[in-house]
Amino acid sequence: MNPMMSDKEIALIDNLLKERQPKYCLELGAGGSTLHFSSAVNIEYWRSIEHNGHWYHKIRPQIKDNTDIIWNRDDKEDTYFKEALLYKYDFVLIDGLNRTRAIELLPELLNKGGWALLHDSGREEYKDVNKKGEVLIEGEKKLDNGFYAHRGLTLFIN
């Protein structure tokens, strides 16, 4: 299963993982990205938090030994981040619920020198959030197989 991202986004994230070599990673929103990115050579621990039971049950049987996936049935902000805030991470991939709140919590989530990527940062609702980081890939505003594709990646460094 491939990440639900453009080839350009996948290649960029792969390169950043290779360059920056994070060991402890958090992903908000599990899927093909969990399976793909958690297998980077340098990753010691990859934690994914998913709110959707369908995705949790689809991904869980396929994860590797270095990966932990948590099904958070409660999507309220205060409980959605409860498990995430137990640790600090070198890298955070934000691709789930409450993305704006996740950006606000980065100082609490990231180790010093840690970094995060906001996926689908081309959405209008992230226009102000993007100003706090560096837009690496502009959001695409085109129809893709009948769906509106937002895409885009913004980098945040702690």
Beta strands, then each sheet from edge to edge (+ up, - down):
strand 1: 24-28
strand 2: 45-50
strand 3: 67-71
strand 4: 89-94
strand 5: 110-119
strand 6: 134-137
strand 7: 142-144
strand 8: 147-149
strand 9: 153-157
sheet 1: 3+ 2+ 1+ 4+ 5+ 9- 6+
sheet 2: 7+ 8-
end
